[in-house]
Amino acid sequence: MGLVKKRSVTIRGHRTSYSLEEPFYDDLVAIAVTRDMPLAALVAEIDASRPRESNLSSALRLYVLDWAKGKRG
């Protein structure tokens, strides 16, 4: 599937990072484009809705999976 790459983003004024494989990242970017929003805003939205006991990287992967299955959009 590819190597995991760490990326940084600012959410609500603080820097955080997440790690995603390139295919997940590419799909996340495509979703942001489809929704006509900046990638950072999409990541912030996903972060705000995830359960606090889950990590951001997992939440991003699950969001992309749900989108691919047609459960979001």
C-alpha positions as CSV (number, residue, x, y, z in Angstrom):
1,M,0.0,0.0,0.0
2,G,2.9,2.3,0.4
3,L,5.0,3.9,3.1
4,V,3.4,5.9,5.9
5,K,4.2,9.6,5.7
6,K,3.8,12.0,8.6
7,R,2.1,15.3,7.9
8,S,1.5,18.4,10.1
9,V,-1.6,20.5,10.3
10,T,-2.9,23.4,12.5
11,I,-6.3,22.7,14.1
12,R,-8.0,25.3,16.2
13,G,-4.7,27.2,16.6
14,H,-2.4,24.3,17.6
15,R,-0.1,22.1,15.5
16,T,-0.7,18.4,15.4
17,S,0.4,15.6,13.1
18,Y,-1.0,12.5,11.5
19,S,0.4,9.6,9.6
20,L,-1.2,8.2,6.5
21,E,-0.3,6.0,3.6
22,E,-0.1,7.8,0.3
23,P,-3.4,6.3,-1.1
24,F,-5.3,7.5,2.0
25,Y,-3.8,10.9,1.7
26,D,-4.6,11.2,-2.0
27,D,-8.2,10.2,-1.3
28,L,-8.4,12.7,1.6
29,V,-7.2,15.5,-0.8
30,A,-9.7,14.4,-3.4
31,I,-12.5,14.5,-0.8
32,A,-11.5,18.0,0.2
33,V,-11.6,19.1,-3.4
34,T,-15.0,17.5,-4.0
35,R,-16.3,19.2,-0.9
36,D,-14.7,22.5,-2.1
37,M,-12.8,23.0,1.2
38,P,-9.2,23.3,2.3
39,L,-7.6,20.0,3.4
40,A,-6.9,21.5,6.8
41,A,-10.6,22.3,7.3
42,L,-11.6,18.7,6.4
43,V,-9.0,17.3,8.8
44,A,-10.3,19.7,11.5
45,E,-13.9,18.6,10.9
46,I,-12.9,14.9,11.2
47,D,-10.9,15.7,14.3
48,A,-13.8,17.4,15.9
49,S,-16.2,14.5,15.3
50,R,-13.9,11.6,16.2
51,P,-14.2,9.8,19.6
52,R,-11.6,11.2,22.0
53,E,-10.2,7.7,22.6
54,S,-9.3,7.2,18.9
55,N,-6.3,8.8,17.2
56,L,-6.5,11.3,14.4
57,S,-4.7,9.1,11.8
58,S,-7.2,6.3,12.4
59,A,-10.2,8.7,12.2
60,L,-8.9,10.0,8.9
61,R,-8.5,6.5,7.4
62,L,-12.0,5.5,8.6
63,Y,-13.5,8.7,7.1
64,V,-11.8,7.9,3.7
65,L,-13.1,4.3,3.9
66,D,-16.7,5.5,4.7
67,W,-16.5,8.0,1.8
68,A,-15.4,5.3,-0.6
69,K,-18.3,3.1,0.6
70,G,-20.7,5.9,0.0
71,K,-21.5,6.4,3.6
72,R,-20.4,10.1,3.6
73,G,-20.9,12.9,1.2
